[in-house]
Amino acid sequence: MPLHPQARKIYNELYLPGPVQKELNNIRFKIDLSNSTNPYGGQFTEYPDLIQLSMRELYIKSLTHINSKLYPDIPTNLKPEQILFTVGSIEGIDLLLRTFCEPGKDTICTLTPSFPAYAHWGKIHGLNVSQVPLEGENLDSFDIGAVVKTNPKMIFLCSPNNPTGSLLKMDLIKDLCRKISGFVVIDEAYIEFARQPSHMQFLEKYKNLIILRTFSKAWGMAGLRCGSILADPLIISTLRYTQIPFGISTPSQEQIKKRLFNPQKIMNSWDKIKKQRDSLSKKLSSLSIVGKVFKSDSNFLCVTLNSFPDTLKFLKDQGIYVADCSASLSSTVKISISKPDHHKALLHALSQRSYSK
C-alpha cells in the first residue's frame, strides 16, 4: 500500500498489519484458520469488519442524500478510498499527528479559542504548538499570514468552532490550503447544524485538505464511538499503517449502518435543533445577566455571563450544568441545545438574576 511523501520517515521501515494486507490483495477465504479465536464463542467470535467497505458505501450514499436535500447544486463526489472510520474524531486527531508529525521537530498550529484536544495531543506527541487568535466580532476569522509564519506541518481548524459555535469563513480556508505545504485539517463535528455545506466538496482540488467528522453529535451515537477522516486516498492509505486494527466493534458498525440506511429521521431532528437554537439565542439575549450570545452554527450556544462566578454557582445550585469555557474565553459558558423543558428551566433560573433590558 502506498505511503504519502509527508509521512514520518520511520514509516518506510513499517509494514501494513496482516489482516489489512490480506484484504487489499483481494484474497478471499471460505475458512479462516488464522485468527486463534474460540469458534464456540457465539455471535461475536469473529473480529469486526476491518475494511468496512459496505459501511463506507452506505456513508457516501447517506451524505449524498443529505447534500441533495440541503445543497442540491453541490455534488458529493466522495469515493470509498477517501474514507477512514475512526474511534471518534479524537482518534482521528491522534492518528494524523502520529502519522505525519515528527516529534521534537514539526510544528502544528491551532486557533484560539478552540477545541483544546488539538494542542493537548500535539504536546503529548512532542510537537511544537503555535496558536493564532481568532478575530472578528463573532470570532469567525483569522490572520492567514500569522498561520503561514508558523510553517505548520498541520493546522487544525474547527468549523463550526468549539466553543464559540461560529463558522469559519470558507474563502479563508481555501486560501490557506493554497498557501501552506502542510495539511489543513478541518474538524466538522457540528457541520450538520451549519448554514453552509461541508468542505468535502474541495477534497479533489486541495490534496492537503483533511476533514474530521463524527457520529457523536448530530447523529446522536456518541456511545458507539465512531468518527471518520475524509481525505486524499494516499493520506487514507498511509493512516492505515498507524491505526490499531479492529477498533470499531461489530455492534457499533451494525448500528451505524442501520442509521445510515435511513437518515431522514435523524435529519428531521437537526431542523428541530436549529429552530430551538435560534429561539433560545433570542431569549437569552434579552436577559440582563447575559452579556453576549455568539452567533451559532452548531447545536450549542456560547454565552458570556455577567457576574460570572456567582451566576455559574447559582445555575449549579439549581441543578443545571453548563460547560465552563472561561479558561479559553473569559466569562463564557457553552449551553447545549436540548429539549424545550430544559431550556425553560434554564431561562427561568437566569431570569431570577436578571432585570429587563
Helices and strands as residue ranges (DSSP letters): G 9-13, H 18-24, H 53-70, G 80-82, E 83-86, H 88-100, E 107-112, H 117-124, E 128-133, H 144-149, E 154-158, H 170-179, E 183-187, G 191-193, G 199-202, E 209-214, G 222-224, E 227-230, H 233-239, H 250-261, H 264-285, E 290-293, E 300-305, H 308-317, E 323-324, E 332-336, H 340-351
